[in-house]
Every structure is written in C-alpha cells, then in structure tokens.
Amino acid sequence: MTRREPQLFALAASRELGLAVARAAGLELLAPEERVFEDGEHKVRSLESVRGRDVYVLHSLNGERGASADEKLVRLLFFLGSLADAGAGRLTAVVPYLAYARKDQRSKARDPVATRYVASFFEAMGTQCVVTVDVHNLAAFENAYRCRTLNLEAADALVAQVARLVGDAPASVVSPDAGGIKRAERFRAKLAAALGRPVAAAFAEKHRSEGELRGEALVGEVRGTTAVIVDDLVSAGHTLDRAARGCLAHGAARVLAAATHGLFAGPANEVLARSPIERLVVADTVASAGLTDRALLARVDRVSIAPLIARTILHLHAPS
C-alpha cells in the first residue's frame, strides 16, 4: 500500500509562509474554513478528511494589528483539537514563532511560567509534536513539553546574507546581552566558516527592570570591524539600537544586525529608523505587516526559512 503524503494546513495569518513551504515540499497547501462571529468568537475547521493522516498545521503566534498573540494561539489550539477529534493519525503544530516563550521562569514572586502553560495547552489538544524556529530558551522549551519537540535554526539562511553584506571587511559578532552569548557564538562560527577567516566576538551589558533597559559596557573587541549584532527576535527595537550605539562608541566601523523573528512591535519603526544599524537581516517566520516606515523597509532584508521547514516536514513524515 502506497504511503499517503502528509497534509499541510496554514491558518490565514501565516498563509504566505505556508504557500512557500508547500512549494518547497511539493505539497498542496490546504486552507481551512475560518469564520469570525459578530461577538468576536471564531471557528476553524478542515474541509478535508484527516482520518488516519499525518497532519501539519503551520501558524506563527506573533501579535499584530487586528490579531493578538492570544487570539492566534486560541485559533490554533481549537483547530488542532478539532483535527484530533476528527481522527488525525498524527498531529504536528509547526509554530515558527512561538508566543510566550520568553516567560520561561519566575523572575518575581508569583510570576506566571507561561512557557509551561502553553505546552499544556498543546498537549491537551492532542498535539504529538511541536516544531518551532529559534525558540528563545531551548532548554526551557524542551523541558516544558511532554510531547515531542523540535527547534529549527535559521542561522544558515541568515549567515548567507550577512556574509554577502560583510564582504571583505573584518567582522565581529556581538550578542546584545549575556543571555544570548551561546546563540551569538554559534552564529559567529558559521559566519567565520562562510567568510573563510576569523571573526571576533563580543557581548553587550544589558539589564531590564520594569521595561527599562540599562547597561553601557561592551566586553570584547569590535574596533575597526563590521559589527554584526545577533538576537533571536526584534520587538520594539530598543535592545538592537542600544547595542548598535555601543558598538560604534567602541570603534566599530559599521553595524549590521541579524534576528530570526522580525516582530517590529510598538515603537519599532521609529526606534530602528533612527538607529545606526546599516542593514537588518530577518527570517520570514512572521509576516512583515509591522514594518511601515519606508526608509526602514529599504534597510531590512528578509530571508526564507520555507525550505528548512519543508525539509523538516518531509523528514518527520518519512517512515522510521
């Protein structure tokens, strides 16, 4: 008996990425019926039979105008639950940007540990595997889930573009805080391999309290280099902007930045439009609707992770 191909769904807010993944995987992208009722409640259902099938649902959980992270999460969860009820053989949530991954521990008394709560929601809906891209804290992500998890890295796609932008100039890779040093080090090693020469390393001091950033020190040598600031996401832009100004103050010749998730929330357009960052490279894990400043748009390069997700789906579907 011929093994049937996997079924791939994408909810409307992630349809652009879903289409790219489907093309790369050689699959048809299935569009569920999505309805919003007058009181704000919603319904999502498959128009195809999923009984006994290997089903993948792609949806990024970034908040954007007209759709909060909470709403997107509930839509995804309810759809996954309906597919489990309809007899899906195996159910995989492909969540390139996973909401609430930053709140993975208690920093103050009675803080919520949202990462663990979200994991429980997915498990309760019958999800057997959760795939994400460059989750904020990999150890916390893996420990929160009892079902299978898989974290993909966008570094190869980002590095390829950054290497083109760096060219022949001496380079350094900078983590904007101590917590991102391991991520930046992996990126530095890949960039050094792509450039065929050594790349320096540095990290910036950062303290956050009550939403305010502090810290001015920079550890490492960036003088005379093209400094590449590496982070997992860009939200309001303050962290990248602060690190960029610190690099220039310590003698960097120019500053680039690379981040997987370009959320561009709140004041990001204003903050980054006036930032000294020359080019910002992001992956297409989320739609770019948050980018509205034309001058900033011209400085942002988006690279595709669709081939990476497509290969992962085909690998997961392949018989063991």
C-alpha positions in Angstrom: 0.0 0.0 0.0 1.4 3.4 -1.0 2.1 5.7 1.9 -0.1 8.9 1.6 1.6 12.2 1.6 1.3 14.5 4.6 -1.5 17.0 4.8 -0.3 20.6 5.3 -2.6 23.4 6.6 -1.8 27.0 7.3 -4.1 29.4 9.0 -4.8 32.7 7.1 -2.3 34.9 9.0 0.5 32.5 8.0 -0.7 31.7 4.5 2.2 33.4 2.7 4.8 31.3 4.5 2.5 28.2 4.2 2.5 28.6 0.4 6.3 28.9 0.3 6.7 25.8 2.5 4.2 23.8 0.3 6.0 24.7 -2.9 9.4 23.7 -1.3 7.9 20.4 -0.1 6.0 19.6 -3.2 2.7 19.5 -1.3 -0.7 21.0 -1.7 -1.5 23.7 0.9 -4.9 23.0 2.4 -6.9 26.1 3.5 -9.3 25.5 6.4 -12.6 27.4 6.7 -12.1 30.3 9.1 -15.1 32.2 10.4 -15.4 35.1 12.8 -18.7 35.8 14.5 -20.3 39.1 15.5 -19.3 38.7 19.1 -15.6 38.1 18.3 -15.7 34.3 18.7 -14.3 32.2 15.8 -14.4 28.8 14.3 -11.8 27.0 12.2 -12.5 23.6 10.5 -10.9 21.4 7.9 -12.8 20.9 4.7 -10.8 17.7 4.1 -10.9 14.4 5.8 -7.9 13.9 8.1 -8.8 10.5 9.4 -5.6 8.5 9.9 -3.5 11.1 8.1 -0.2 12.7 9.1 -1.3 16.3 9.6 0.9 19.5 9.9 -0.6 22.9 10.9 1.5 26.0 10.3 0.8 29.1 12.2 3.0 31.8 13.8 1.8 33.3 17.0 3.1 36.9 16.8 0.7 39.6 17.8 -0.1 42.1 15.1 -2.7 44.8 14.3 -6.1 43.1 14.3 -4.9 39.8 15.8 -3.3 39.4 19.2 -1.0 36.6 20.1 -3.7 35.3 22.4 -6.3 35.2 19.6 -3.9 33.4 17.3 -3.0 30.9 20.0 -6.6 30.0 20.7 -7.4 29.7 17.0 -4.5 27.3 16.5 -5.4 25.3 19.6 -9.1 24.9 18.7 -8.2 23.9 15.2 -5.7 21.3 16.4 -8.3 20.0 18.8 -10.8 19.6 16.0 -8.3 17.7 13.9 -7.6 15.3 16.8 -11.4 14.8 17.2 -11.7 14.1 13.5 -9.2 11.2 13.8 -5.9 12.7 12.6 -3.3 9.9 12.7 -0.5 12.2 13.9 -0.8 15.9 14.6 2.2 18.3 14.4 2.0 22.0 15.1 4.5 24.0 13.1 4.8 27.3 15.0 7.8 29.3 13.5 7.3 32.0 16.1 6.1 30.6 19.5 4.3 33.1 21.7 5.1 33.3 25.4 8.5 31.6 25.0 10.2 34.5 26.7 8.4 34.0 30.0 10.1 30.7 30.9 10.9 31.3 34.6 9.8 33.3 37.6 11.8 36.5 37.9 9.5 37.8 40.6 7.2 36.3 43.2 4.0 34.7 41.8 5.1 35.3 38.2 3.4 33.0 35.7 5.6 30.5 33.8 3.8 30.9 30.5 6.1 28.6 28.5 4.9 25.6 30.6 1.2 26.7 30.4 1.3 26.9 26.7 2.9 23.5 26.5 0.0 22.1 28.5 -2.5 23.7 26.1 -0.9 22.0 23.0 -0.8 18.6 24.8 -4.4 18.9 25.8 -5.4 19.4 22.2 -3.8 16.1 21.2 -0.7 17.6 19.6 2.0 15.0 19.3 4.9 17.2 18.1 5.6 20.9 18.2 8.1 22.4 15.7 9.4 25.9 16.2 12.3 28.1 14.9 14.9 29.6 17.2 12.9 29.5 20.4 14.0 32.0 23.0 15.3 29.4 25.5 15.8 26.0 24.1 16.3 24.2 27.4 13.1 25.7 28.9 11.2 24.8 25.7 12.3 21.2 25.7 11.7 20.8 29.4 8.2 22.3 29.3 6.7 19.8 26.8 6.0 16.1 27.3 5.2 15.6 23.6 8.0 15.6 21.0 9.6 19.0 20.3 11.9 20.2 17.5 13.7 23.5 17.4 14.9 24.6 13.9 17.7 27.1 13.5 17.6 29.9 10.9 21.3 30.7 11.2 22.4 29.2 7.9 19.9 31.4 5.9 20.8 34.5 8.0 24.5 33.9 7.8 24.5 33.6 4.0 23.0 37.0 3.6 25.2 38.6 6.4 28.3 37.2 4.7 27.4 39.0 1.5 26.8 42.2 3.4 30.1 41.9 5.3 32.2 41.2 2.2 35.9 41.5 2.6 35.8 43.7 5.8 37.0 42.4 9.2 34.0 41.3 11.2 32.8 40.7 14.7 29.6 39.1 16.1 28.0 40.8 19.1 25.4 39.4 21.5 23.2 42.2 22.8 23.2 40.6 26.2 24.9 37.9 28.2 21.9 35.5 27.8 22.5 35.4 24.0 26.2 34.5 24.1 25.7 30.9 23.0 23.4 31.9 20.2 25.9 34.5 19.0 28.8 32.1 19.3 27.1 29.5 17.0 26.4 32.3 14.6 30.0 33.5 14.8 31.3 30.1 14.0 29.1 29.7 10.9 29.9 33.2 9.7 33.7 32.5 10.1 33.2 29.4 8.0 31.3 31.3 5.4 33.8 34.1 5.2 36.8 31.8 5.4 38.5 33.9 8.1 38.4 34.5 11.8 35.5 36.6 13.2 35.8 38.3 16.6 33.3 38.0 19.4 31.8 40.5 21.9 28.7 41.0 24.1 26.9 44.0 25.5 25.8 44.5 29.1 22.0 44.6 29.5 19.7 44.8 32.5 16.0 45.1 32.2 13.7 46.1 35.0 10.1 47.4 34.8 10.5 47.6 31.0 13.6 49.9 31.2 17.0 48.9 29.7 20.2 49.7 31.4 23.9 48.8 30.9 26.6 50.5 28.9 29.6 48.1 28.9 30.8 46.1 25.9 33.0 43.1 26.5 35.2 42.1 23.5 36.9 43.9 20.7 34.9 45.4 17.8 37.2 48.3 16.8 37.6 48.7 13.1 35.2 45.8 12.3 31.8 45.4 10.8 29.9 44.5 14.0 27.0 42.1 13.5 24.5 42.1 16.4 22.7 38.8 16.6 19.5 38.1 18.5 16.5 35.8 18.3 13.9 38.5 17.7 13.3 42.2 17.1 10.4 43.5 19.0 10.4 47.2 19.9 14.0 47.5 18.7 15.5 49.1 21.8 17.9 46.2 22.5 19.4 46.2 19.0 19.6 50.0 18.9 21.3 50.2 22.2 23.8 47.6 21.3 24.5 49.2 17.9 25.3 52.6 19.5 27.6 50.8 22.0 29.5 49.1 19.1 30.0 52.4 17.4 31.1 54.0 20.7 33.8 51.3 21.0 35.1 51.9 17.5 33.1 49.6 15.2 33.4 50.8 11.5 29.8 49.9 10.8 26.9 47.9 12.3 24.7 45.2 10.9 22.1 43.1 12.7 20.5 39.7 12.3 17.5 38.3 14.0 15.2 35.4 13.3 11.8 36.9 14.2 11.1 40.4 12.9 8.1 41.3 15.1 8.6 45.1 14.8 6.1 45.9 17.6 5.2 49.1 19.2 7.7 51.9 18.5 10.0 49.6 16.4 9.6 51.6 13.2 10.6 54.9 15.0 13.4 53.4 17.0 15.0 51.5 14.2 14.5 54.2 11.6 16.8 56.4 13.5 19.2 53.6 14.6 22.7 53.5 13.2 22.2 49.9 12.1 23.0 49.9 8.4 21.2 46.7 7.4 18.9 44.3 9.4 18.5 40.7 8.2 15.5 38.8 9.5 13.8 35.5 8.5 10.2 35.3 7.3 8.9 33.4 10.3 6.2 36.1 10.7 4.5 38.5 8.2 6.1 41.9 7.9 3.0 43.9 8.4 4.6 45.6 11.4 7.1 47.3 9.1 5.6 50.6 7.9 8.5 53.1 7.7 9.6 53.2 4.0 13.2 54.1 4.8 13.4 51.3 7.3 11.9 48.8 4.9 14.7 49.6 2.5 17.3 48.6 5.1 15.6 45.2 6.0 16.5 42.0 4.2 14.1 39.1 4.6 15.4 35.5 4.0 13.2 32.5 3.6 13.1 29.6 6.0 10.5 27.8 3.9 13.0 25.2 2.6 14.1 24.4 6.1 10.5 23.8 7.3 9.7 21.9 4.2 12.7 19.5 4.7 11.7 19.0 8.3 8.1 18.1 7.4 9.3 15.6 4.8 11.8 14.2 7.3 9.2 13.8 10.0 6.8 12.1 7.6 9.3 9.7 6.3 9.0 6.1 7.7 11.5 5.5 10.5 
